[in-house]
Amino acid sequence: MRTKMSPRRALITSAIMSVVPTILFVFASQRLPFYLVLITSILINWPIIRWLDDRQWYREWMRVETK
């Protein structure tokens, strides 16, 4: 069974999800359309969030295996 996300991991995930689009929007809003900035931020965030989630699953799996 899946456990709750730790507060530190939740903070990292929310920071990644909010900081990357904000930085992209600030620096690229005059040159690129809004939807392109949004798509770019999704493409950047998706692998990072999947990596964090996979690490969480692996830790839980190892915890169950060692018991």
N, C-alpha and C positions, 0 to 999 in steps of 0.2 A: 504494500500500500504506500502511496506517495505521501511524503511528509510535507509540512509547511515550508515555504521558502524562508530562509534566514533573513533577519532585518538588513544585514549588510548586503546580501545578494539582491534584495528588493531595492535598496537604495542605488546600487550600481546599475541595475537594470533600468530603473526609472531615469537615472541621470543620462544613461546612454540614449534612451528613447527620446529625451527632451532636449539634450544639449546638441546632438548632431544636427537635427533639423533646424534648430535656431541658428547655429553657426553657418550652415549652408544658406539659410534664408538671408542672413545679414550680409554675407559676402557675395552672393550670387543673385540677389533679387533684381538688381538693375539689368543684368545681362541675360538671365534665364527666366522663362515663365514659371509661375508658381507650381503648376502640376509637375514640371520637370524636377524642381527642387524636392517636391514631395516624393516622387518616384526614386530619386537618387538617395534620399535619406532612408527610405524603406530598404533599398538594396544594400545600403551600408549596415543598417541595424539588424536585418534579418539573420545574417550568419553569426553575428556577435551574440544575439539573444539565443539562437539555437545552440551555440557553443556553451553558454552559461547553463542552459537547460540540460544539455547532455552531461555536463559535469555533475549536476545535481543528481540525475538518474544514476550515473555511475557510482557516486558515493553511496547512495541508498542501496544499490545492488551489492556493493562490497560489504556494507554493514550487515546485510541479511546473510550473505555467504559466510561471513566470519563467525556468526553466532552458532 
